[in-house]
Amino acid sequence: MTDEPISYADAGVDLDAADRSVELIGEVVKSTHRPEVLGGIGGFGGLFELDLAKWKRPVLVSGTDGVGTKVDLARRLGILDTVGIDLVAMVVDDLVVTGAEPLFFNDYVSVGDLEPGRVADLVRGIAEGCRIAGCALVGGETAEHPGLLDADEFDLAGFGVGAVEKDAILGPARVREGDVLVGMASSGIHANGYSLVRVVIGGLDLDDDHGLGRPLGEVLLEPTRIYARDCLSLIEAVDVHAFCHVTGGGLPGNLPRVLPDGLGARVDTTSWERPAVFGFLQRSGPVAEDEMWRTFNQGVGMVAIVAGDAADTAVAHLGERGVDAWVMGEVVAGAGVDLT
């Protein structure tokens, strides 16, 4: 026991470091702003003026998510400027499933030790994700949790809002028997299944390529592809009835979420080649085939469900935008997902 006064810094929270972090990320955050953003970073709330001249009957769509245990690999490898992209992707690509345009995003970064350079790297990734998605990073929170998190540990969470015209909302109500499934290639594992990944790779050397053509750690940290703008563009080009963001649960767990009662999906699993990383994980586990399908995206990050006569146009349109896409199946009478 001492009579000497103690400070927040003595408890492990550095307020000066927090101020330096805000200074470092200010321009990065500003670079994501859309014309509707009012004010700047540092206020108690982010201001976004919805343009009512653009929207007739806007419905606001919100979503929140994190990156999960992929952050542990980022920490181990000391690569912090990509998991922010994953964070944005997990949120905005859920929003666009409804047909919504992502408008703005807020982040939450918790760290064991607030080192401004490390926080700036994390936020740079988040800002890059927002730029790719076309949404504004309007605010966030950085929290230092000494004693709860080790000095180099961190976690991320994000919240986003989008808007869609009420009569343009996509989903099960629009899906019909005979609709076609158009797959869009994933960039890799994305941000789901990493608790299993971390068990599978165990003590493997992350700097070795293990036959994958790149170091294993680099392959595992490949950022999640953000499809938001591609999906919005596709809506303008063809008759889209629904989108399916393939996250935790894989195709079997996510496709039923956008299908009405009485309809299922038949998926031709030979219509695309799985990225090598999935075969590597399956062999290294080993992991059973059905577990692979219900845990990972298996190379398909987003599925567009379109009218049967629009499939070829959809594939061509996405290809022109640099998205590898193909016809992967159809909507059929029944229930569930038939992987053939």
Sine and cosine of phi, psi and omega as CSV:
sin_phi,cos_phi,sin_psi,cos_psi,sin_omega,cos_omega
0.00,0.00,0.66,-0.75,0.00,-1.00
-0.67,-0.74,0.45,-0.89,0.05,-1.00
-1.00,0.04,-0.11,0.99,0.00,-1.00
-0.92,0.38,0.71,-0.70,0.02,-1.00
-0.91,0.41,0.58,-0.82,0.05,-1.00
-0.93,-0.36,0.36,-0.93,-0.06,-1.00
-0.85,-0.53,0.13,-0.99,0.09,-1.00
-0.87,0.50,-0.61,0.80,0.02,-1.00
-0.90,0.44,-0.59,0.81,0.05,-1.00
-0.89,0.45,-0.47,0.88,0.03,-1.00
-0.99,0.11,-0.08,1.00,0.06,-1.00
0.96,-0.28,0.04,1.00,-0.01,-1.00
-0.95,-0.31,0.88,-0.48,-0.08,-1.00
-0.98,-0.21,0.98,-0.19,-0.02,-1.00
-0.93,0.37,-0.53,0.85,0.04,-1.00
-0.91,0.42,-0.63,0.78,0.04,-1.00
-0.91,0.42,-0.60,0.80,0.04,-1.00
-0.89,0.46,-0.67,0.74,0.03,-1.00
-0.90,0.44,-0.64,0.77,0.01,-1.00
-0.92,0.40,-0.58,0.82,0.03,-1.00
-0.88,0.47,-0.69,0.72,0.01,-1.00
-0.88,0.47,-0.65,0.76,0.03,-1.00
-0.89,0.46,-0.65,0.76,-0.05,-1.00
-0.94,0.35,-0.55,0.83,-0.11,-0.99
-1.00,-0.10,-0.09,1.00,-0.09,-1.00
-0.82,0.58,-0.78,0.62,-0.04,-1.00
-0.94,0.35,-0.57,0.82,0.01,-1.00
-0.90,0.45,-0.70,0.72,0.02,-1.00
-0.91,0.42,-0.69,0.73,-0.03,-1.00
-0.87,0.49,-0.53,0.85,-0.04,-1.00
-0.92,0.40,-0.26,0.97,-0.01,-1.00
-1.00,-0.05,-0.11,0.99,-0.17,-0.99
-0.94,0.33,0.66,-0.75,0.11,-0.99
-1.00,-0.08,0.22,-0.97,-0.01,-1.00
-0.86,0.52,-0.41,0.91,-0.06,-1.00
-0.97,0.23,-0.18,0.98,-0.03,-1.00
-0.97,0.25,0.76,-0.65,0.05,-1.00
-0.94,-0.35,0.68,-0.73,0.01,-1.00
0.98,0.22,-0.19,-0.98,-0.05,-1.00
-0.65,-0.76,-0.20,-0.98,-0.02,-1.00
-0.94,0.35,0.54,-0.84,0.09,-1.00
0.91,-0.40,-0.25,0.97,0.03,-1.00
-0.98,0.19,0.01,-1.00,0.01,-1.00
-0.99,0.13,-0.28,0.96,0.03,-1.00
-0.47,-0.88,0.51,-0.86,0.05,-1.00
-1.00,0.09,0.72,-0.69,-0.04,-1.00
-0.97,-0.26,0.76,-0.65,-0.01,-1.00
-0.66,-0.75,0.89,-0.46,-0.04,-1.00
-1.00,-0.04,0.94,-0.35,0.01,-1.00
-0.94,0.33,0.81,-0.58,-0.04,-1.00
-0.98,0.21,0.99,-0.16,-0.07,-1.00
-0.97,0.24,-0.15,0.99,0.12,-0.99
-0.98,0.22,-0.43,0.90,0.00,-1.00
-1.00,0.10,-0.62,0.79,-0.10,-0.99
-0.97,-0.23,0.69,-0.73,0.02,-1.00
-1.00,-0.03,-0.85,0.53,0.05,-1.00
-0.75,-0.66,0.95,0.30,-0.10,-0.99
-0.95,0.32,0.68,-0.73,0.16,-0.99
-0.93,-0.36,0.81,-0.58,0.02,-1.00
-0.99,0.12,0.68,-0.73,-0.02,-1.00
-0.85,-0.53,0.77,-0.63,-0.02,-1.00
-0.86,-0.51,0.41,-0.91,0.05,-1.00
-0.38,-0.92,0.42,-0.91,0.03,-1.00
-0.58,-0.81,0.50,-0.87,-0.02,-1.00
-0.23,-0.97,0.00,-1.00,0.07,-1.00
-0.71,-0.71,-0.25,-0.97,0.01,-1.00
-0.95,-0.32,-0.21,0.98,0.01,-1.00
0.94,0.34,-0.45,-0.89,-0.13,-0.99
-0.98,0.19,0.06,1.00,0.16,-0.99
-0.88,0.47,-0.44,0.90,0.00,-1.00
-0.89,0.45,-0.45,0.89,0.01,-1.00
-0.92,0.39,-0.62,0.79,0.06,-1.00
-0.92,0.40,-0.65,0.76,0.03,-1.00
-0.87,0.50,-0.67,0.75,0.03,-1.00
-0.90,0.44,-0.73,0.69,-0.03,-1.00
-0.88,0.47,-0.60,0.80,-0.05,-1.00
-1.00,0.01,-0.19,0.98,-0.01,-1.00
0.94,0.34,0.43,0.90,0.02,-1.00
-0.93,-0.36,0.97,-0.26,-0.18,-0.98
-0.92,-0.39,-0.06,1.00,-0.13,-0.99
-0.99,-0.13,0.23,0.97,0.02,-1.00
-0.88,-0.48,-0.47,0.88,-0.06,-1.00
-0.92,0.39,-0.32,0.95,0.11,-0.99
-0.91,0.41,-0.56,0.83,0.08,-1.00
-0.89,0.45,-0.69,0.72,0.06,-1.00
-0.83,0.56,-0.68,0.73,-0.04,-1.00
-0.86,0.51,-0.75,0.66,-0.01,-1.00
-0.90,0.44,-0.68,0.73,-0.02,-1.00
-0.85,0.53,-0.69,0.72,-0.05,-1.00
-0.88,0.48,-0.49,0.87,-0.03,-1.00
-1.00,-0.01,-0.80,0.59,-0.14,-0.99
-0.93,0.37,-0.51,0.86,0.01,-1.00
-0.98,0.20,-0.25,0.97,0.24,-0.97
-0.97,0.24,-0.64,0.77,0.00,-1.00
-0.89,0.46,-0.70,0.72,-0.11,-0.99
-0.94,0.35,-0.31,0.95,0.07,-1.00
-0.84,0.54,-0.52,0.86,0.03,-1.00
-0.99,0.13,-0.11,0.99,-0.12,-0.99
1.00,-0.08,0.08,1.00,-0.09,-1.00
-0.98,0.18,0.59,-0.81,0.15,-0.99
-1.00,0.07,0.86,-0.51,0.04,-1.00
-0.90,0.44,0.77,-0.64,-0.06,-1.00
-0.97,-0.26,-0.79,0.61,-0.02,-1.00
-0.53,-0.85,0.27,-0.96,-0.17,-0.98
-0.61,-0.79,0.59,-0.81,0.14,-0.99
-0.82,-0.58,0.59,-0.80,0.02,-1.00
-0.88,-0.48,0.35,-0.94,0.12,-0.99
-0.73,-0.68,0.87,-0.49,-0.02,-1.00
-0.89,-0.46,0.88,-0.48,0.07,-1.00
-0.92,-0.39,0.70,-0.72,-0.07,-1.00
-0.71,-0.70,0.40,-0.92,0.10,-1.00
-0.98,0.21,-0.64,0.77,0.03,-1.00
-0.71,-0.71,0.85,-0.53,-0.09,-1.00
-0.99,0.15,1.00,0.02,0.09,-1.00
-0.99,-0.12,0.91,-0.41,-0.16,-0.99
-0.80,0.60,-0.64,0.77,-0.03,-1.00
-0.90,0.44,-0.64,0.76,0.01,-1.00
-0.92,0.38,-0.68,0.74,0.04,-1.00
-0.89,0.46,-0.66,0.75,0.01,-1.00
-0.88,0.48,-0.63,0.78,0.05,-1.00
-0.88,0.47,-0.70,0.72,0.00,-1.00
-0.88,0.47,-0.70,0.71,-0.04,-1.00
-0.94,0.33,-0.52,0.86,0.07,-1.00
-0.86,0.51,-0.65,0.76,0.04,-1.00
-0.91,0.42,-0.67,0.75,0.03,-1.00
-0.88,0.47,-0.69,0.72,0.01,-1.00
-0.89,0.45,-0.65,0.76,0.03,-1.00
-0.89,0.46,-0.66,0.75,0.06,-1.00
-0.87,0.49,-0.66,0.75,0.03,-1.00
-0.91,0.42,-0.64,0.77,0.04,-1.00
-0.89,0.45,-0.68,0.74,0.02,-1.00
-0.88,0.47,-0.66,0.75,-0.06,-1.00
-0.98,0.18,-0.31,0.95,-0.03,-1.00
0.99,0.13,0.29,0.96,0.02,-1.00
-0.94,-0.33,0.32,-0.95,-0.05,-1.00
-1.00,-0.08,0.70,-0.72,0.16,-0.99
-1.00,0.04,0.97,-0.23,-0.16,-0.99
-0.99,-0.17,-0.15,0.99,-0.01,-1.00
0.07,-1.00,0.03,-1.00,0.00,-1.00
0.05,-1.00,-0.09,-1.00,-0.02,-1.00
-0.59,-0.81,0.72,-0.69,0.12,-0.99
-0.90,-0.43,0.84,-0.55,-0.06,-1.00
-0.85,-0.52,0.71,-0.70,0.05,-1.00
-0.98,-0.20,0.82,-0.57,-0.09,-1.00
-0.84,-0.54,0.92,0.39,0.03,-1.00
-0.90,0.44,0.63,-0.78,-0.02,-1.00
1.00,0.04,-0.43,0.90,0.07,-1.00
-0.99,-0.11,-0.67,0.74,0.06,-1.00
-0.91,-0.42,0.60,-0.80,0.13,-0.99
-0.90,0.44,0.30,-0.95,-0.13,-0.99
-0.81,0.59,-0.62,0.79,-0.07,-1.00
-0.99,-0.14,0.10,0.99,-0.01,-1.00
-1.00,0.06,0.47,-0.88,0.03,-1.00
-0.40,-0.92,0.25,-0.97,0.12,-0.99
-0.55,-0.83,0.39,-0.92,-0.06,-1.00
-0.77,-0.64,0.58,-0.82,0.16,-0.99
-0.59,-0.81,0.43,-0.90,-0.02,-1.00
-0.58,-0.82,0.38,-0.92,-0.01,-1.00
-0.66,-0.75,0.74,-0.67,-0.02,-1.00
-0.73,-0.68,0.37,-0.93,0.04,-1.00
-0.74,-0.67,0.69,-0.72,0.08,-1.00
-0.76,-0.65,0.04,-1.00,0.01,-1.00
-0.64,-0.77,0.58,-0.82,0.04,-1.00
-0.60,-0.80,0.59,-0.81,0.10,-0.99
-0.89,0.46,0.65,-0.76,-0.09,-1.00
-0.85,0.53,-0.62,0.78,-0.03,-1.00
-0.99,0.12,0.08,1.00,-0.01,-1.00
-0.90,-0.44,0.13,0.99,-0.02,-1.00
-0.89,0.45,0.77,-0.64,0.01,-1.00
-1.00,-0.02,0.38,-0.93,0.07,-1.00
0.44,-0.90,-0.19,-0.98,-0.11,-0.99
-0.81,0.59,-0.56,0.83,-0.07,-1.00
-0.89,0.46,-0.36,0.93,-0.04,-1.00
-1.00,-0.08,-0.27,0.96,-0.13,-0.99
-0.97,0.23,0.67,-0.74,-0.03,-1.00
-0.78,-0.62,0.44,-0.90,0.12,-0.99
-0.86,0.51,0.70,-0.72,-0.04,-1.00
0.99,-0.10,-0.19,0.98,0.12,-0.99
-0.87,0.50,0.41,-0.91,-0.07,-1.00
-0.94,-0.33,0.62,-0.78,0.07,-1.00
-1.00,-0.06,0.84,-0.54,0.06,-1.00
-0.94,-0.35,0.90,-0.43,-0.01,-1.00
-1.00,0.09,0.56,-0.83,0.11,-0.99
-0.87,-0.49,0.78,-0.63,-0.10,-0.99
-0.89,0.46,0.65,-0.76,0.13,-0.99
-0.99,0.14,0.26,-0.96,0.08,-1.00
-1.00,-0.01,0.03,1.00,-0.03,-1.00
0.55,-0.84,-0.65,-0.76,-0.08,-1.00
-0.96,0.27,-0.36,0.93,-0.09,-1.00
0.91,0.41,-0.79,-0.61,-0.10,-1.00
-0.74,-0.67,0.52,0.85,0.01,-1.00
-0.79,-0.61,0.55,-0.84,0.05,-1.00
1.00,0.07,0.19,0.98,-0.10,-1.00
-0.96,0.27,-0.32,0.95,0.12,-0.99
-0.91,0.41,-0.62,0.78,0.09,-1.00
-0.95,0.31,-0.66,0.75,0.03,-1.00
-0.83,0.56,-0.71,0.70,-0.06,-1.00
-0.91,0.41,-0.54,0.84,0.08,-1.00
-0.94,0.34,-0.69,0.73,-0.05,-1.00
-0.89,0.45,-0.70,0.72,-0.08,-1.00
-0.98,0.20,-0.35,0.94,0.10,-0.99
0.66,0.75,-0.88,-0.48,-0.02,-1.00
-1.00,-0.10,0.32,0.95,-0.01,-1.00
-0.89,0.46,0.51,-0.86,0.03,-1.00
-0.96,0.27,0.91,-0.42,-0.04,-1.00
-0.97,0.25,-0.23,0.97,0.02,-1.00
-1.00,0.04,-0.24,0.97,0.03,-1.00
-0.99,0.11,0.53,-0.85,-0.04,-1.00
-0.99,0.10,-0.27,0.96,0.04,-1.00
0.75,0.66,0.55,0.83,0.02,-1.00
0.99,0.15,0.14,0.99,-0.05,-1.00
-1.00,-0.05,-0.09,1.00,0.02,-1.00
1.00,0.05,-0.22,0.98,0.06,-1.00
-0.59,-0.81,0.38,-0.93,0.07,-1.00
-0.80,0.60,0.65,-0.76,-0.05,-1.00
-0.82,0.57,-0.69,0.73,-0.01,-1.00
-0.87,0.50,-0.63,0.78,0.01,-1.00
-0.91,0.40,-0.66,0.75,0.03,-1.00
-0.89,0.45,-0.69,0.72,-0.06,-1.00
-0.94,0.35,-0.44,0.90,0.00,-1.00
-1.00,-0.09,0.09,1.00,0.05,-1.00
-0.79,0.61,0.81,-0.58,-0.07,-1.00
-0.91,0.42,0.46,-0.89,0.07,-1.00
-0.89,0.45,0.71,-0.70,0.06,-1.00
-0.94,0.34,0.68,-0.73,0.05,-1.00
-0.98,-0.20,0.88,-0.48,-0.11,-0.99
-0.98,-0.20,-0.04,1.00,-0.21,-0.98
-0.79,0.61,-0.80,0.60,-0.05,-1.00
-0.92,0.38,-0.57,0.82,0.03,-1.00
-0.91,0.42,-0.65,0.76,0.01,-1.00
-0.92,0.40,-0.69,0.73,0.02,-1.00
-0.89,0.46,-0.63,0.78,0.05,-1.00
-0.91,0.42,-0.63,0.78,-0.01,-1.00
-0.91,0.42,-0.60,0.80,0.03,-1.00
-0.85,0.52,-0.59,0.81,0.00,-1.00
-0.96,0.28,-0.37,0.93,-0.13,-0.99
-0.99,-0.11,-0.56,0.83,-0.10,-1.00
-0.63,-0.78,0.08,-1.00,0.00,-1.00
-1.00,0.09,1.00,-0.02,0.02,-1.00
-1.00,-0.01,0.75,-0.66,0.01,-1.00
-0.98,-0.18,-0.52,0.85,-0.01,-1.00
-0.27,-0.96,0.34,-0.94,0.19,-0.98
-0.84,-0.55,0.46,-0.89,0.10,-0.99
-0.77,-0.64,0.90,-0.44,0.08,-1.00
-1.00,0.10,0.89,-0.45,-0.11,-0.99
-1.00,0.04,0.98,-0.18,-0.02,-1.00
-0.87,-0.50,-0.62,-0.78,-0.01,-1.00
-0.85,0.52,0.76,-0.65,-0.09,-1.00
0.96,-0.28,-0.24,0.97,0.06,-1.00
0.89,0.47,-0.28,-0.96,0.03,-1.00
-0.88,0.47,-0.70,0.72,-0.01,-1.00
-0.88,0.47,-0.53,0.85,-0.05,-1.00
-1.00,0.04,-0.38,0.93,-0.10,-0.99
-0.97,-0.25,-0.57,0.82,0.00,-1.00
-0.85,0.52,-0.66,0.75,0.01,-1.00
-0.87,0.50,-0.36,0.93,-0.02,-1.00
-0.93,0.36,-0.34,0.94,-0.02,-1.00
-0.90,-0.43,0.31,0.95,0.04,-1.00
-0.91,-0.41,0.65,-0.76,0.03,-1.00
-0.97,0.24,0.25,-0.97,0.07,-1.00
-0.83,0.55,0.67,-0.74,0.03,-1.00
1.00,-0.05,-0.09,1.00,0.01,-1.00
-0.82,-0.58,0.58,-0.81,0.06,-1.00
-0.78,-0.63,-0.18,-0.98,-0.02,-1.00
-0.74,-0.67,0.68,-0.73,0.13,-0.99
-0.95,-0.31,0.86,-0.51,-0.07,-1.00
-0.92,-0.38,0.80,-0.59,0.07,-1.00
-1.00,0.01,0.99,-0.16,-0.07,-1.00
-0.95,0.30,-0.12,0.99,0.06,-1.00
-1.00,-0.02,0.00,1.00,-0.07,-1.00
-0.99,0.16,-0.11,0.99,0.09,-1.00
-0.56,-0.83,0.31,-0.95,0.02,-1.00
-0.98,-0.19,0.84,-0.54,0.01,-1.00
-0.89,0.45,0.70,-0.71,0.12,-0.99
-0.82,0.57,0.56,-0.83,-0.13,-0.99
-0.85,0.53,-0.48,0.88,-0.07,-1.00
-0.88,0.47,-0.52,0.86,-0.01,-1.00
-0.95,0.32,-0.65,0.76,0.08,-1.00
-0.90,0.44,-0.62,0.78,0.03,-1.00
-0.88,0.47,-0.72,0.69,0.00,-1.00
-0.90,0.43,-0.65,0.76,-0.02,-1.00
-0.90,0.44,-0.68,0.73,0.01,-1.00
-0.94,0.34,-0.61,0.79,-0.10,-0.99
-0.96,0.29,-0.43,0.90,-0.05,-1.00
-0.86,0.51,-0.94,0.35,-0.17,0.99
-0.94,0.34,0.40,-0.92,0.03,-1.00
-0.87,-0.50,0.73,-0.68,-0.01,-1.00
-0.90,0.43,0.47,-0.88,-0.05,-1.00
-0.85,0.53,-0.72,0.70,-0.04,-1.00
-0.92,0.39,-0.50,0.86,0.04,-1.00
-0.94,0.34,-0.58,0.82,0.07,-1.00
-0.87,0.50,-0.70,0.71,-0.07,-1.00
-0.94,0.34,-0.54,0.84,-0.05,-1.00
-1.00,-0.07,0.00,1.00,0.05,-1.00
-0.95,-0.32,-0.66,0.75,-0.13,-0.99
-0.91,-0.40,0.28,-0.96,0.03,-1.00
-0.97,0.23,-0.27,0.96,0.08,-1.00
0.86,0.51,0.42,0.91,0.05,-1.00
0.98,-0.21,-0.02,1.00,0.02,-1.00
-0.87,-0.49,0.93,-0.36,-0.05,-1.00
-1.00,-0.06,-0.45,0.90,-0.01,-1.00
-0.52,-0.86,0.58,-0.82,0.06,-1.00
-0.83,-0.56,0.76,-0.65,0.14,-0.99
-0.98,-0.18,0.75,-0.66,0.10,-1.00
-0.97,-0.23,0.92,-0.39,-0.14,-0.99
-0.83,-0.56,0.30,-0.95,0.10,-0.99
-0.85,0.52,0.56,-0.83,-0.09,-1.00
-0.81,0.59,-0.62,0.78,-0.04,-1.00
-0.99,0.14,0.02,1.00,-0.02,-1.00
-0.97,-0.26,-0.04,1.00,-0.15,-0.99
-0.88,0.48,-0.76,0.65,-0.05,-1.00
-0.90,0.44,-0.64,0.76,0.03,-1.00
-0.90,0.43,-0.63,0.77,0.01,-1.00
-0.89,0.45,-0.72,0.70,0.01,-1.00
-0.88,0.48,-0.69,0.72,-0.01,-1.00
-0.91,0.41,-0.67,0.74,-0.02,-1.00
-0.89,0.46,-0.71,0.70,0.01,-1.00
-0.91,0.42,-0.62,0.79,0.04,-1.00
-0.87,0.49,-0.63,0.78,0.03,-1.00
-0.90,0.43,-0.40,0.92,0.03,-1.00
-1.00,-0.05,0.10,0.99,0.03,-1.00
1.00,0.10,0.25,0.97,0.01,-1.00
-0.98,-0.20,0.86,-0.51,0.07,-1.00
-0.94,0.35,0.91,-0.42,-0.08,-1.00
-0.69,-0.73,0.40,-0.92,-0.05,-1.00
-0.32,-0.95,0.35,-0.94,0.13,-0.99
-0.97,0.24,0.84,-0.54,-0.11,-0.99
-0.87,-0.50,0.00,1.00,0.00,-1.00
0.29,-0.96,-0.27,-0.96,-0.06,-1.00
-0.48,-0.88,0.28,-0.96,0.08,-1.00
-1.00,0.02,0.76,-0.65,-0.08,-1.00
-0.75,-0.66,0.28,-0.96,0.09,-1.00
-0.92,0.40,0.59,-0.81,-0.01,-1.00
0.80,-0.60,-0.59,-0.81,-0.02,-1.00
-0.43,-0.90,0.37,-0.93,0.07,-1.00
0.98,0.22,-0.18,-0.98,-0.05,-1.00
-0.84,-0.54,0.85,-0.53,0.02,-1.00
-0.99,-0.17,0.94,-0.34,0.01,-1.00
-1.00,-0.04,0.93,-0.37,-0.08,-1.00
-0.92,-0.40,0.00,0.00,0.00,0.00
